[in-house]
Amino acid sequence: MFIILLFSSILFSQVDYADIQEIFNNSCNSCHDNSNPSAGLNLLSYDALFSTAGPGIVIPFNSSQSILYDRIIRNDSSPGD
């Protein structure tokens, strides 16, 4: 729940990617790292995210249409969907 609140509060203010990266580091990188990223999505850095995210996963400046944002809000980290 903390992740959802933090992520939501960041979205309604000026966002620095470092704030989002901190969320990924604390909550996502155990599965989405360099060694064997779940669903092929690497969240270790901005460059890694955008080089491994497929279409629609992240839509800059339009979080409501982003699949990643939707999955974070729904607290759905099940692989393969």
Helices and strands as residue ranges (DSSP letters): H 2-11, H 17-27, G 38-40, H 46-52, G 63-65, H 67-73
